């Protein structure tokens, strides 16, 4: 006696309830009945078993049905051993509810072949012998070899049907080539649109609904059956219907595939599902490993809700409903670190791949593509509806998870344009979207700090209330951090600035105490970080008007006029740095630096306007500078020239008189020679003017 590597379990032909006949496939099977062997390959839930069982019932064919099981884990005793030369009554072979063990090692191959021939001889003819779950055996299993070698003994009128997943093992290639075995592939098992429409016709007459369900299910038989059940239970409620379909299908996908594979394989599937059709290059780029393409090819070969498509380059496509399942599992199945890495890889690829291909029905990504393409009007048209629907659309949640920076840019654009402002704010807060580099005060920052002019500290848009007297040192620490740049500010620089008279470690201990109190005041320990004796403000939580001003000072006018750009900058410059708070050296240094940079911007804008002979705009630029520095004599000279060129001599003379008065009264000096020369030229022009 040998140890069998597999077993056959005799079963009754499955009973069917409420199953519709499939005339298209029945006609196909009628044409294949003259062949000894038939392979039916398809993925889980493709309707393989249902098809044969319903065909047998329709044609009233006698049949013997067996399920193949691996010997590992097979339990129970066997009443008939294929290795035993028992010539008992054939009836015992079919009707005893015990396992019939088949084939063995090489030494038992002859016995196994004899047993199969006995099986053919005792079959009821004409009819079918069905072997189910043939994919449970490896492709090179002796059973397949024995079956291929004994096909000649199959009686005329008997068809041996092998039900498995994917393509038949290579051992059957010779039989397929000579026509002895025919195959019915997973693609042929898919329901056509007409078949789906016929199934759903009693419950829904709207062809658009049928077409949508057909597209989502991809002709997957179990998916259409679940859709049919959802329609019966919720004929009027589309949301409940969709929930029922997704719930049933997602449970099936999890049981049939997702929960059965390794965590590494799950990560590769989740990564590659971001696109509906994916090539080897994109699969490797998204997942970060070439193994992803091998996995997709293997699953496509077994029709596991993925198919291969030929073209300029071979690609794999997901059944849309299966892709929905994978995308829904992104957040729960990927560790935070891997999800973050996937976000980075996907965002890099988004720039070179059409946005509408990434996520299902995602208006947010389409709006992002328009924004990046410069079509702000088109982006705004999509944004309003997309943001309002975002809390109720799964693709919006997936976009926030996979492309947080892209969705953050869209929300920032919506806030600036005042489009669905509340919806944009809720989306930002719900998914903790990171603020874009250009995010302004309209973004829902955790903390807003105003240091230009009057100092203000706001938390979630409201001033921080102090339980007792004002926390002077913690606030001064915050101000000094901003003055020194806000990022990786050395503890030594801070102690020298805030505690210049401290000795030894006293200054450092005072810094630690002030930092602790500042964190307590903010109510966010991670808002101010300290690493390696360097302090940093978390720029994802803080908006500072000085930082915004610095960005404007570094930027060019772009599409706006020089004076409009200068006006935006002036709006931010509400006053000098901490002008009502501190006169300490570190504050004065920052104050003078910012003022000089702003005045330099004024002069640059004015010169550009003068070069274009836009004298009115140049005059407004000079006037903006004088509002902040009324003693800047060169600005008076520029203003006088602009008024002279405009022919407004009285305004030019008024500017000179104001300059002379302020310089004489505040500084004690008269205007210099250059200023006086312009004054005399204006006077002469005024005298020469007719009238």
C-alpha positions in Angstrom: 0.0 0.0 0.0 1.4 3.5 -0.9 0.7 6.9 0.6 -1.6 8.8 -1.8 -0.8 12.4 -2.6 -4.4 13.3 -3.4 -8.0 12.0 -3.0 -11.3 12.2 -4.9 -14.5 12.9 -2.9 -17.6 11.7 -4.7 -20.4 14.3 -4.6 -23.9 14.6 -5.8 -24.6 17.0 -8.6 -25.1 20.4 -6.9 -28.7 21.4 -6.5 -29.6 24.8 -8.0 -32.0 27.3 -6.8 -33.2 30.3 -8.9 -30.3 29.8 -11.4 -31.0 31.1 -14.9 -30.0 29.1 -17.9 -27.2 30.5 -20.1 -28.2 29.7 -23.7 -25.1 31.2 -25.2 -22.8 28.8 -23.2 -25.2 25.9 -23.4 -25.0 26.1 -27.2 -21.2 26.2 -26.9 -21.2 23.1 -24.7 -23.5 21.3 -27.1 -20.8 21.8 -29.8 -18.2 20.4 -27.4 -20.0 17.3 -26.4 -18.3 15.1 -29.0 -14.9 15.8 -27.4 -13.6 13.4 -24.7 -12.2 16.1 -22.4 -13.2 19.6 -21.5 -11.3 22.1 -19.3 -13.3 24.9 -17.7 -11.0 27.6 -16.3 -12.1 30.7 -14.4 -11.6 32.6 -11.2 -13.5 32.2 -8.0 -17.2 32.9 -8.4 -17.0 32.8 -12.2 -19.9 30.4 -12.4 -17.9 27.3 -13.5 -19.7 24.8 -11.2 -23.1 26.5 -11.8 -22.7 26.3 -15.5 -22.0 22.5 -15.7 -24.7 21.7 -13.0 -27.3 23.8 -14.8 -26.3 22.2 -18.2 -26.6 18.7 -16.8 -30.0 19.6 -15.4 -31.2 21.2 -18.6 -30.0 18.3 -20.8 -31.0 15.6 -18.2 -27.5 14.0 -18.5 -26.3 11.3 -16.1 -23.2 12.5 -14.3 -20.6 11.5 -11.7 -19.2 14.4 -9.7 -15.9 14.4 -7.8 -14.0 17.0 -5.9 -10.2 16.8 -5.8 -8.5 17.2 -2.5 -4.9 17.1 -1.5 -3.9 14.2 0.7 -2.4 16.6 3.3 -5.3 17.3 5.6 -7.6 14.7 4.1 -9.3 12.8 6.8 -11.5 9.7 7.1 -11.1 6.2 5.9 -11.4 5.0 2.3 -13.7 2.3 1.2 -12.0 1.9 -2.2 -8.3 2.3 -2.9 -7.3 2.9 -6.5 -4.2 0.9 -5.8 -6.2 -2.2 -4.8 -7.3 -4.8 -7.4 -10.9 -5.0 -6.1 -13.3 -6.1 -8.8 -16.4 -5.7 -6.6 -19.6 -4.3 -8.0 -19.2 -1.0 -9.8 -22.1 0.5 -7.8 -19.9 0.7 -4.7 -17.5 2.8 -6.6 -20.0 5.7 -7.1 -22.4 5.6 -4.3 -20.4 5.0 -1.1 -19.8 8.3 0.7 -16.1 7.7 1.2 -13.0 9.0 -0.5 -11.7 7.2 -3.5 -7.9 7.5 -3.4 -6.2 7.9 -6.8 -2.6 7.6 -8.1 0.6 7.2 -6.2 4.3 7.4 -6.6 6.0 6.3 -9.8 5.8 2.7 -8.7 2.0 3.0 -8.5 1.4 4.8 -11.8 0.3 1.6 -13.6 -2.2 0.9 -10.9 -3.5 4.5 -11.0 -3.9 4.2 -14.8 -5.8 1.0 -14.4 -8.1 2.6 -11.8 -8.9 5.5 -14.1 -9.7 3.0 -16.9 -12.0 1.3 -14.5 -13.6 4.6 -13.8 -14.3 5.2 -17.5 -15.6 1.6 -18.0 -18.1 1.9 -15.1 -19.4 5.4 -16.1 -22.9 5.8 -17.2 -23.0 6.6 -20.9 -23.7 9.0 -22.5 -23.0 11.5 -19.7 -20.3 13.5 -17.9 -17.6 12.8 -15.3 -16.7 16.0 -13.5 -13.5 16.6 -11.5 -13.9 19.8 -9.5 -11.1 21.9 -7.9 -8.4 20.6 -10.3 -6.3 23.7 -9.4 -5.7 22.2 -5.9 -3.1 19.9 -7.5 0.2 21.2 -8.8 0.5 21.4 -12.6 3.0 18.5 -12.6 0.9 16.2 -10.4 0.9 12.6 -11.5 -2.9 12.7 -11.6 -2.8 15.0 -14.6 -0.2 12.8 -16.3 -2.3 9.7 -15.7 -5.5 11.4 -17.0 -3.7 12.6 -20.2 -2.4 9.1 -20.8 -5.7 7.3 -20.3 -7.9 9.6 -22.5 -8.2 6.9 -25.2 -10.2 4.7 -22.9 -12.9 7.3 -22.3 -16.0 5.8 -23.9 -17.7 7.5 -26.8 -20.5 9.8 -25.6 -18.8 10.4 -22.2 -17.1 13.8 -21.5 -14.6 14.2 -18.8 -14.9 17.8 -17.4 -12.1 19.3 -15.4 -13.0 22.4 -13.4 -10.1 24.6 -12.3 -8.7 28.1 -12.2 -6.8 29.5 -15.1 -5.2 27.7 -18.0 -4.9 23.8 -18.0 -1.6 22.3 -17.0 1.0 21.9 -19.8 0.6 18.1 -19.7 -2.6 18.6 -21.6 -1.0 20.7 -24.4 -0.8 17.7 -26.8 -4.5 16.8 -26.2 -5.5 20.5 -26.8 -3.4 20.6 -30.0 -5.1 17.5 -31.5 -8.6 18.5 -30.4 -9.1 15.8 -27.8 -9.4 18.4 -25.1 -11.2 21.7 -25.5 -11.2 24.7 -23.1 -13.7 27.1 -21.9 -11.8 30.2 -20.5 -12.7 32.7 -17.8 -13.4 35.3 -20.5 -16.0 33.1 -22.1 -17.6 32.5 -18.7 -18.1 36.3 -18.2 -21.7 37.5 -18.5 -22.2 39.7 -21.5 -24.1 43.0 -21.2 -27.2 41.3 -22.8 -27.1 38.5 -20.3 -26.8 40.9 -17.4 -29.6 42.9 -18.8 -31.8 39.8 -19.1 -31.0 38.8 -15.5 -31.9 42.2 -14.1 -34.8 43.1 -16.5 -37.4 42.1 -13.9 -36.1 44.5 -11.3 -34.7 47.5 -13.2 -35.6 49.0 -16.6 -33.0 51.8 -16.6 -30.3 50.6 -18.9 -27.8 53.1 -17.4 -28.0 51.3 -14.1 -27.5 47.9 -15.8 -24.5 49.2 -17.8 -22.9 50.6 -14.6 -23.3 47.3 -12.8 -22.0 45.4 -15.7 -18.9 47.6 -15.9 -18.3 47.4 -12.2 -18.6 43.6 -12.0 -16.8 43.1 -15.3 -19.1 40.2 -16.2 -18.2 38.4 -12.9 -21.1 36.0 -12.3 -21.0 36.2 -8.5 -20.9 40.0 -8.7 -23.9 40.2 -10.9 -25.7 37.7 -8.6 -24.9 40.0 -5.6 -26.2 43.0 -7.6 -29.4 41.1 -8.3 -29.9 40.4 -4.6 -29.1 44.0 -3.7 -31.7 45.2 -6.3 -34.3 42.9 -4.8 -33.7 44.1 -1.3 -33.4 47.8 -2.1 -35.2 48.6 -5.3 -35.5 52.3 -4.6 -32.5 53.2 -2.5 -29.4 53.4 -4.6 -27.1 54.1 -1.6 -28.3 51.0 0.3 -28.1 49.0 -2.9 -24.5 50.0 -3.5 -23.7 49.3 0.2 -25.2 45.8 -0.1 -23.3 45.0 -3.3 -20.0 46.3 -1.9 -20.5 44.5 1.4 -21.2 41.1 -0.2 -18.5 41.4 -2.9 -15.8 42.7 -0.4 -16.4 39.7 1.9 -16.1 37.4 -1.0 -12.8 38.9 -2.2 -11.4 38.8 1.3 -12.2 35.1 1.8 -11.3 34.0 -1.7 -8.0 35.8 -2.1 -6.9 38.7 0.1 -6.9 36.9 3.4 -5.1 33.9 1.9 -2.0 35.7 0.7 1.1 37.0 2.5 1.3 40.6 3.9 4.0 41.3 1.2 1.6 40.2 -1.6 -1.2 42.3 -0.1 1.0 45.3 -0.1 1.9 44.8 -3.8 -1.8 44.3 -4.7 -2.8 47.4 -2.8 -0.1 49.5 -4.4 -0.8 48.4 -8.0 -4.6 48.9 -7.6 -4.1 52.6 -7.7 -4.4 52.3 -11.5 -7.0 50.2 -13.3 -4.6 49.1 -16.0 -0.9 48.7 -15.1 2.3 47.7 -16.9 5.4 46.1 -15.5 7.2 49.4 -15.3 4.5 51.2 -13.4 3.8 48.1 -11.2 7.5 48.2 -10.1 7.5 51.9 -9.6 4.4 52.0 -7.5 5.2 48.9 -5.3 8.9 49.5 -5.1 9.6 45.9 -6.1 9.7 43.9 -9.4 7.9 41.0 -7.6 4.6 43.0 -8.0 4.5 42.2 -11.8 5.1 38.5 -11.2 2.3 38.4 -8.6 -0.1 40.2 -11.0 0.8 37.8 -13.9 0.3 34.8 -11.6 -3.1 36.0 -10.4 -4.1 36.9 -14.0 -3.1 33.4 -15.1 -5.5 32.0 -12.6 -8.3 34.5 -13.4 -8.2 35.9 -9.8 -10.1 39.1 -10.6 -7.3 40.3 -12.8 -6.9 39.9 -16.6 -4.0 40.4 -19.0 -4.4 42.7 -22.0 -2.1 42.7 -25.0 -1.2 45.9 -26.8 1.9 48.0 -27.3 2.9 46.7 -23.9 1.3 43.9 -21.9 -0.8 45.2 -19.0 -2.9 43.7 -16.2 -6.4 45.0 -15.5 -8.4 44.6 -12.3 -12.1 43.8 -12.2 -13.5 47.2 -11.2 -15.3 45.9 -8.2 -12.2 44.1 -7.0 -10.2 47.3 -7.4 -12.8 49.1 -5.3 -12.2 46.5 -2.6 -8.4 46.9 -2.7 -8.7 50.7 -2.6 -11.1 50.5 0.4 -8.5 48.4 2.2 -5.6 50.8 1.7 -5.7 52.6 5.1 -6.5 49.5 7.2 -4.0 47.1 5.5 -0.9 49.2 5.0 1.3 50.2 7.9 1.7 54.1 8.2 5.3 54.0 7.0 4.4 52.0 3.9 1.4 54.1 3.2 3.6 57.2 3.4 6.1 55.7 1.0 3.4 54.7 -1.4 2.0 58.3 -1.3 5.5 59.6 -2.3 5.8 57.1 -5.2 2.3 57.7 -6.4 2.6 61.5 -6.3 5.8 61.3 -8.4 4.0 59.2 -11.0 0.9 61.4 -11.0 2.7 64.1 -12.9 3.4 61.8 -15.9 0.2 59.7 -15.9 -3.4 60.9 -16.7 -5.1 62.0 -13.5 -8.5 60.5 -14.4 -6.9 57.0 -14.5 -5.8 56.9 -10.9 -9.0 56.6 -8.8 -12.5 55.6 -9.6 -14.8 58.5 -10.4 -12.5 61.0 -8.6 -13.5 64.6 -9.5 -10.8 65.8 -7.1 -8.0 64.4 -9.2 -9.5 65.7 -12.4 -9.7 69.1 -10.8 -6.1 68.8 -9.7 -5.1 68.0 -13.3 -6.8 71.1 -14.5 -5.2 73.2 -11.8 -1.7 72.0 -12.7 -2.5 72.5 -16.4 -3.4 76.2 -15.7 -7.1 75.8 -16.3 -8.2 77.5 -13.0 -11.8 78.1 -14.3 -12.3 74.4 -15.2 -10.8 73.5 -11.8 -13.2 75.8 -10.0 -16.2 74.3 -11.9 -15.3 70.8 -10.7 -14.3 71.8 -7.2 -17.6 73.0 -5.8 -19.5 69.8 -6.4 -16.4 67.6 -5.7 -15.8 69.1 -2.3 -19.4 69.0 -1.2 -19.7 65.3 -2.1 -16.2 64.4 -0.7 -17.4 63.1 2.7 -19.8 60.7 0.9 -17.6 59.4 -1.9 -15.1 56.6 -1.3 -12.7 57.9 -4.0 -12.3 61.2 -2.2 -11.2 59.4 0.9 -8.7 57.3 -1.1 -7.4 60.5 -2.8 -6.8 62.1 0.6 -4.9 59.0 1.7 -2.8 58.5 -1.4 -2.4 62.0 -2.7 -2.7 64.2 0.4 -0.5 67.0 -1.0 -2.5 67.1 -4.2 -5.8 67.3 -2.4 -4.3 69.9 0.0 -3.4 72.1 -3.0 -7.0 71.8 -4.2 -8.4 72.8 -0.8 -6.0 75.7 -0.6 -7.2 76.9 -4.1 -10.8 76.5 -2.9 -10.2 78.5 0.2 -8.5 81.3 -1.8 -11.3 81.4 -4.3 -14.0 81.1 -1.6 -15.4 77.9 -3.1 -17.2 75.4 -0.7 -15.0 76.9 2.1 -16.6 74.9 4.9 -16.3 71.6 3.0 -12.7 72.3 2.2 -11.9 73.0 5.9 -13.7 69.8 7.0 -11.7 67.8 4.5 -8.4 69.3 5.7 -9.2 68.7 9.3 -10.7 65.2 8.8 -7.7 63.8 6.9 -5.1 66.1 8.5 -4.0 67.3 5.1 -0.5 68.9 5.1 -0.5 72.7 4.2 1.0 73.5 0.8 4.1 75.6 0.8 2.0 78.6 -0.5 -0.8 78.1 2.1 -1.9 81.5 3.5 -3.9 82.7 6.5 -7.1 81.2 5.0 -5.8 77.7 5.7 -7.2 76.2 9.0 -3.9 76.4 10.8 -3.5 75.1 14.3 -1.6 78.3 15.3 -1.4 81.7 13.7 1.2 84.2 14.8 1.3 87.9 13.9 4.7 89.6 14.6 4.4 92.5 12.1 2.9 95.4 14.0 0.9 94.2 17.0 1.8 90.8 18.3 -1.0 88.2 18.3 -1.1 84.4 18.9 -4.2 82.5 17.8 -5.1 78.8 18.2 -7.6 77.4 15.8 -8.5 81.0 14.7 -9.2 82.3 18.2 -6.8 84.2 20.6 -5.2 82.1 23.3 -6.6 83.0 26.7 -4.2 83.1 29.6 -5.5 81.6 32.9 -3.4 84.1 34.9 -0.9 86.8 34.0 0.6 86.9 30.5 3.3 84.2 30.0 6.0 86.7 29.1 9.1 84.4 28.8 7.4 81.6 26.8 6.0 84.2 24.4 9.4 85.9 24.1 10.9 82.5 23.3 8.3 82.0 20.5 9.1 85.5 19.1 12.9 84.8 19.2 12.4 81.5 17.5 10.5 83.3 14.6 13.2 86.0 14.5 15.9 83.4 14.1 14.1 81.6 11.2 12.0 79.1 13.2 13.9 76.0 12.1 16.9 74.4 13.9 17.7 77.4 16.0 20.6 76.7 18.3 20.0 76.7 22.0 23.1 78.9 22.5 21.7 81.6 20.2 18.4 81.6 22.1 20.0 81.7 25.6 22.4 84.6 24.5 19.4 86.5 23.2 16.9 85.9 26.0 19.2 85.5 29.0 22.4 87.4 28.2 23.4 87.8 31.8 23.1 84.1 32.8 26.1 82.1 33.8 27.0 78.5 33.4 24.1 76.2 32.7 21.5 78.7 34.1 20.6 80.0 30.7 20.1 76.5 29.3 17.9 75.5 32.3 15.9 78.7 31.8 15.4 77.8 28.2 14.2 74.3 29.1 11.7 75.9 31.5 10.4 78.4 29.0 10.1 75.7 26.4 8.0 73.5 28.7 5.8 76.4 29.6 5.4 77.4 25.9 4.3 73.8 25.0 1.8 73.9 27.9 0.5 77.2 26.7 0.0 75.9 23.1 -1.5 72.6 24.3 0.6 70.8 21.6 3.9 69.2 22.8 4.9 68.5 19.2 4.4 72.0 17.9 7.8 73.0 19.1 10.5 70.3 18.7 13.9 70.1 20.3 16.5 67.8 18.8 20.2 67.9 19.4 20.1 71.3 21.2 18.2 72.8 18.3 14.6 74.1 18.4 12.2 74.1 15.5 8.6 75.2 15.0 6.4 72.6 13.2 5.6 74.5 10.0 2.7 72.1 9.4 1.0 73.7 12.4 2.2 77.3 12.4 1.4 80.2 10.1 3.5 83.3 10.7 2.8 86.5 8.9 6.6 87.2 8.6 7.1 83.9 6.8 4.3 84.8 4.4 5.9 88.2 3.8 9.3 86.6 3.1 7.7 84.3 0.5 6.1 87.4 -1.2 9.4 89.3 -1.1 11.2 86.4 -2.8 8.5 85.9 -5.5 8.1 87.8 -8.7 5.0 89.6 -9.9 4.0 86.7 -12.2 0.7 87.5 -13.9 -0.1 90.5 -11.7 1.3 94.1 -12.2 4.2 95.2 -10.2 2.0 97.5 -8.1 -0.6 94.9 -7.5 2.1 92.5 -6.3 3.5 95.3 -4.1 0.0 95.9 -2.7 -0.2 92.3 -1.6 3.1 92.6 0.1 2.2 95.9 1.8 -1.0 94.2 3.1 1.1 91.7 4.9 3.5 94.3 6.2 1.1 95.7 8.8 4.0 97.2 10.8 7.6 96.7 11.8 8.7 93.5 13.4 7.5 93.5 17.1 7.5 97.3 17.0 5.3 97.4 20.2 6.9 94.4 22.0 10.7 94.5 22.1 13.7 96.8 21.6 16.2 94.0 22.2 19.1 93.6 19.8 17.7 90.4 18.2 14.4 92.0 17.6 15.9 95.3 16.2 18.1 93.3 13.8 15.2 91.4 12.4 13.1 94.6 12.2 15.7 96.5 10.3 16.4 93.6 7.9 12.7 93.2 7.1 12.2 96.9 6.6 15.2 97.2 4.3 14.0 94.2 2.2 10.6 95.6 1.9 11.9 99.0 0.8 14.2 97.3 -1.7 11.1 95.6 -3.1 9.4 99.0 -3.4 12.4 100.4 -5.3 12.5 97.5 -7.7 8.8 97.7 -8.4 9.0 101.5 -9.0 12.0 101.1 -11.4 10.2 98.5 -13.5 7.2 100.9 -13.8 9.4 103.8 -14.7 11.2 101.7 -17.4 7.7 101.1 -18.9 6.8 104.7 -18.4 3.9 103.8 -16.1 4.3 106.9 -14.0 1.1 106.6 -12.0 2.0 103.0 -10.9 5.6 104.1 -10.1 4.2 107.0 -7.9 2.0 104.6 -6.0 5.0 102.4 -5.4 7.0 105.3 -4.0 4.1 106.4 -1.8 3.9 102.8 -0.4 7.5 103.0 0.7 7.2 106.4 2.3 4.3 105.2 4.4 6.9 102.9 6.2 9.9 105.1 6.0 9.0 108.8 5.8 12.7 109.8 5.9 13.8 107.9 2.8 15.0 110.8 0.7 15.5 108.8 -2.5 11.8 107.8 -2.5 10.8 111.5 -2.4 13.0 112.1 -5.4 11.4 109.2 -7.3 7.9 110.5 -6.4 8.8 114.0 -7.6 10.0 112.7 -10.9 6.8 110.7 -11.4 4.6 113.7 -10.7 6.8 115.9 -13.0 6.4 113.4 -15.9 2.7 113.3 -15.3 2.6 117.1 -15.5 1.3 117.3 -11.9 3.8 120.0 -10.7 1.9 120.9 -7.6 2.1 117.4 -6.3 5.8 117.2 -7.1 6.4 120.5 -5.2 4.2 119.2 -2.3 6.4 116.1 -2.0 9.5 118.2 -1.9 8.1 120.5 0.9 7.1 117.4 3.0 10.6 115.9 2.5 12.3 119.2 3.6 10.1 119.6 6.6 10.6 116.1 8.0 14.3 116.1 7.4 14.8 119.5 8.9 12.5 118.8 11.9 13.5 115.2 12.7 17.1 114.9 11.5 18.2 118.6 11.4 19.5 118.5 7.8 18.1 120.0 4.5 17.5 117.9 1.4 20.6 117.0 -0.5 21.8 118.4 -3.8 20.1 115.7 -5.9 16.7 116.3 -4.3 17.1 120.1 -4.7 18.1 119.7 -8.4 14.8 117.8 -9.1 12.9 120.5 -7.2 14.4 123.3 -9.3 13.6 121.3 -12.5 10.0 121.0 -11.4 9.8 124.7 -10.6 11.1 125.7 -14.0 8.6 123.3 -15.7 5.8 124.8 -13.6 6.9 128.4 -14.5 7.1 127.5 -18.2 3.7 126.0 -18.2 1.2 128.1 -20.1 -1.2 130.0 -17.7 
